[in-house]
Amino acid sequence: MFPFAHVHSQEFWQKTTFPGRGGRGLAVGTTGVVIAHGDSGTFRSTNEGVSWTLILANTDTSYVQTLAIHPAGSIFAGTFQGGLATGRFLRSTNDGATWIATTLPHHGYYAIAIDKNGVTYAGSEYGGIFASTNEGLDWLTTWSTNLMVWSLVVGSDLVLYAGTGDSGMYRSTDIGVTWTQNNTGLPWGLPAVFDMAIDGEGVLYAAVDSVFFLDETPRSGGIFVSSDAGVSWTARSNGLTDSRASTFAIDSSGDFYAGTWGGGAFRSTDKGSSWNAFGLTGMYVYSIRTGPDGFVYALTDSGLFRSMQTTVDVGENTSVPSTFSLAQNYPNPFNPVTTISYSLPFRSKVSLSVFDILGREVATLISGEVAAGGHSVQWSPANLPSGVYHYRLAAGEFTATKKMLLIK
């Protein structure tokens, strides 16, 4: 259960020291690093929003619309500024100290998704969707379309969902080769899907803005849910007094958060069946994201806010972790053996594999169902050379990757 379910909304949020007003880009990595964009640039925090470091200044070609942190460490920034062909897709491999424009064509980039295998998808406005299997070094076009792709999410089954700004929802069951429009149950007209998320049971949720058709008649948006892999949709907006939904997130205890364009934040403790206003009153909430440490972050036109407490309930049975996690191996560097530890909040299908620097799988340490709790496994690569290796944990919707160094 939510550890402070009876806390009033005004006691939930605290404003961070994030400089200036927020923009659209907000990302929280698997290690808890937070990256956010605002009118003063893009900033990085390694201490839960207490202090911030500028990593990307605003320029004509770097006004950030979307951010993501790859499990292997790369940072991606999709930008747009002032025209159809002025955006860039940027990449940093050193925590934002330097940035390189990728080989992607010049479009406005609004959405990024990363699947359990580390494949990165970039959604653009009027340019299509692109994919990279090597952390943004090389790209291929998975869908060439003139639609405005504003949100992307990919399930553990590798089904890819694209929310558009003018034509509703699309999905691909073959890794982006073919796409099908699925708007059954969404508002009639031109549904604008700003954000999506998938819960631990594979249920898909979408934040849909109020819709204007050709006659400019507004039609209600809100939060919509699909239990059949995006084929059909049902509204779950009871209590959501502002139907202009802008963002959606799920915290570590299973509570839902929705942001709106000028109506503040809302929270649901019953999987979206009912909603209650939850602070940030009158604000434009551009993005809400949750971190592995249980903190909730909200990027608004008044700055960046963070929950005052973690949503991890330390009062519950401490023998069962509240969140998924993957620890750094120990010792590191190592020779000849190292230990890798991870935690599961519930029984999950787990894959733990090791890859060399070229991305080739060199060892499968775990593959199968594993009970909830903390677990450790040893790795002793007797026949492998010295060098950098990556190990990746995939459990349900959770994925995390870390580096280790073998020295012989």
N, C-alpha and C positions, 0 to 999 in steps of 0.2 A: 504494500500500500504506500501511498504518497506520505512521506515522513512528516509533512506539515499541511495535511489536507484541509485543516480548519483555519489556516493562516489567511488573513484578508489580502486581497490583491495588492493593496498599497504597501503591505509588509513583505511582499514577495520580491519585488524588483528593487535594485539599487543601481544608480547611474555610475558607470565606470569613468575612468579618466580619458577615454577615447577622445582624441581631438576633433572638435567640430561636430557637424551633423552627419548622420549616416547616409550611405548610398545603398545600392542593391547587393553588393558583394559581401558575403559572410561565410566563413568556413571554419570548422573545428576539426583538427586532425585526431588520429587515433592515440596520440600522446598527450592530447589536451591543448596543443598550441592553437591559438585563435588568430585568424587573419580577417581583417574587416576593411571595407572601403568607405570613405566619406568625402565630404567636400574639401578636406585637407590632404587627401591622398590615401594610400593603402598602408595599413599599419599591422604590426605583428606583436602579439603578447605571448610570453611563455609562463606567466604567473597569474592566469585566470582573470586577465583584464585589469590587473593592478597598475601596470605600466605598459607603455607602448613604444615601439620603434618604427619609424618611417622606413618602408621598404620599396615604395613605388610612388613617385610624385604624379600628380595629375597633369597631363599634357593633352594636346589635341588628339593624340593617338593612344592614350592610355587611361581613358576614363572608364574605370572598371565596372562591368555589369555583373560578372559572376566570378567566383573564386572556388578553387578546390585544392586539397592537399592529397597527393598520391600516397598510398601506404608505404611506398619505397622512399618517400621524402621529397619528391619534386613538387613545386607549387605551380599551379596554372591560374592564369588571369585572362578572362575574356573581356574585350573592351569594345566600345562603340562611342563615336563622337561625330555628330553633325552630318552624316551622310551614309548612303548605302554601302560604300566601299572604303570606309575610313577606319574600320575597326581592325584590331589585331588579336591574335591569340598568343599570349606570352608565356614563357616558361623560365623558372629559376630552379637551379639544383643546389643552391647554397643559401637556403633560408631567406631568399629575397635580396641578398647583397648585390647581385647582378641579374639582369633579365635578358633573355634572347627571344626575338620574334620567331615563332615557328614558321614552317613552310606553308601553313594554311593560307588560303586566299584571303583577301581583305574583305571582311564582312563585319557586321555587328554580331558579337558572340554573347549569348545570354544564358547558356545552360551547359553544365558539365556533369557527366556521370562516369563512375569508375566501377567496373564489375568485379566479381570475386577473383577473377584471374589477372586483374591489374590492367585490363584493356580500358583505355580512356576514350570517352565519346564527347565530342564538342558540337553543340547545337547552335546554329547561326540564324540570322534573320535574312531570308531570301537567298541563302546559299546552300542550305541543306545540313546534313549531319555527317561528321567525319570521325574516323576511328584511328587510334594509335595503339600498337602492341608493345611499344618500347619507350614509355614515359614521354611521349610527345616528340621524339626525334623524327619519326616518319609518320605520314598520315595517308589514309585512303578514304575516298568518298563512299559512304554507305548508303546515303539517300540524297539524291540531287532534287531539290524542291524549291519552289518560290514561296513556301509558307514561312511564317515567323515562328521559329522554334524557340519557345520561352522556358521550357522546363524539360528535364530528362531524368529518368530513373530506370535502373535495371535490377531485376529480381535475381534471386539465387539460382533460378532456373534459366537465367540468361535471356529471358524475355525482356525486350527493350520497349519502354514507353516514352512517347514524345508528346508533350502538351504544347499547343500552338496558341498564338495570340489572336487568331482569326478563324480557326476551323476546328477547334476542339481537340480531341484525343486521337492519337494514332499508336499502333503497336506493331512490333515485329517479333516473330517467333523464330527467325532464322538469322539472328545477329545482324540485322539491318539490311539484309538483301531485299526483302519485300516488306511493304507496309500496308496496314489496313486501318481505315478510319472507323472508330467505334465511339459514337456519340449517343447511343441509346440511353435515355435517362438524363442526359445533360440538358441544360437549358437550350431551347430551340433558338436558332439564329446563328450567331458567330461566337461560340464559347471561347473565352480567353482563359487558358489554364496556366496560372502563374507558378504553381509549385506542386510537387508530388512527394509522397513517401510511402514506403511499404513496411507493414508491421511484421513482427516475428512469426506470424501465421501465414504470411504471404498475401494479406489483404491490402489492396491498393487504395490510397486516399489522394484526393486532388483538391486544391484550392482554386476555385473558379470565380472570376470577377463577374459583376453584373454585365449583362450582354446587351449590346445595341445592334439591332438588325438594320436593314437598309432604310427602314422608316424611322430610325433613331429612337425607337421605343425601348426603354430599359426593361430588361427581364432579369429576374432574380438569379444571383449566383450563390456562392456559399461553399460548404464542404460537401464533397460527393465521395461515395465509397463504391468500390467494385470488389466483389468476392469471387468473380469468375475470370480473373486475369485480364481485366479491362474490357471484356466483351459488352457488359452493361453496367449502368450506374444508378445509384440511389442517393437522393439528397439526405444529408444528415446535418441539418442546420437549425434544429430546434433550439431556440434561445440565442441564436446568433443574430443579434439585432442589426448588424451591419452586414449586408450580403456581399459586399465588395471584398471578397477574400483575396489576400495577397500572398500568404505563406502558410505553411503547415509543418508541424514537427511532433515527434513522439519522444518522451523522456524515458529515462532508465526504468521507471516504475510503471510505464504503460499509459501515463496520462497524455492527453493530446493538447496541443496549443495551436491556435489560429490567429493570424494577424490580418488586419484590414486596412484599407486605404482611408485613413482618417477616423476610424472608429475604435482604435486601440486594439488590445489583445483579448482573447477569449480562451477559456480552458474547459476541457471535458474530462471527467473521471470515469466515464462509462462508454468508452470507445466511440464517442461522437454522437451518442443518442440524445444527449442534451448538453448545452453550452451555457457558461456563465461569463459575464464580463470580468476581465482579469487585469485591470490596470492599464497603464499607458494611455489613459483616456484622451481622446481627441488627436492622438498621434497617428501618423502614417507608419505602419510597421512593415518595413520592406522585407525583412527576413528574420526567422526564428530558427535557431539551431541548438542542438544539445551536444554535450561533450561526454567522453568516456568517464569523466570524474563526476558526472551527474549534474553539472551546472547547466542552466538554460540561459541562452543569450538572445537578445532581441535588438536588432538594428533598426533605428527609427529616424524620423526627421528631426528629433531632438537629441540624438546621440545614441550610444550603445549602452544597453542595460543588461545586467546579469542577475540571476536569482541570488538572493542573499545566502541561501543554503543549498547544499547539494540535494538532488532528488533521490540519492541513494539512501535507503533506510538502514542506518547503522543499528537500529534497535531490533531488527529481525535476526533470525538465526545466522550467526556469523560464520557457521561452518559452510554455508552456501553463499558464494559471491553474489552481489547484486547486479554486476555487469560482466560482459565479456572483457577479457584483457589478455594481452600477450606481453610477457616480460622480456627484458634484455637477457640474452644468454649469459651464463656465468660458468667459468671465467671467460673473459673476452679482452684481448686475444687469447687463444687457447691452443693447447697441444698436450696430449692427444685426444682429450675428451672434454665436452662441454655439456651443460645442462640447460634445457629450455623449459620454462614454466609457463602455464597459461591457466585461465579460470573460466568456468562456465556457470551461468546463473541457473541453467536448467539443462536437462539431458539433450544433447545435440548431435547431429551428424558432423563429424570433425574430419578435416583434412589438414595435416601438418607436413609440409614439404620443404625441401632445401633446393636452392637453385644456384648455379654458378653465375659469374659476372656476365655471361652471354645470355642468361635467361633459360638455360637448359636445366631441367630437373635432374638432380643427381642423387636424391634420396627421398623416400616417402617414409616418414617417421610414424604417422598415424593416418588411418583411413577407416572410418566406421563410427558407430554410435559410442558416445562417451558420456558417463554420468555427470551430473552437476557437481561442482566443487573445484578445488585447486589440483592441478596435475603437473607432473614433470616427466620429461623424457631425456635420456642422454643420447648424444650423437658422437660417434668416434669414427671419423672418416679416414680409415687407414690407407686407402688406395687413392686418395685425392691430393693434388698439389697444394702448396700454400697459396693463399689469396683471399679475396673478399667473397663471401657467400651471403645469400639472402635466405631467410626462412619465413614462410608464410602460413598463417593460420586462417582457415575458413571454417566458420561454425554458424550455420543458419544464414542470416543476413550480414553477420559480422565478418570482416576480413581485416587482417593487419599483417604488415611485413616489417622485418627488422634486418639489420646488417650484422655480420660477425666476421671476424678475421682469424683464419687458420694460419699458424706459423709453425713450420717444421724445420 
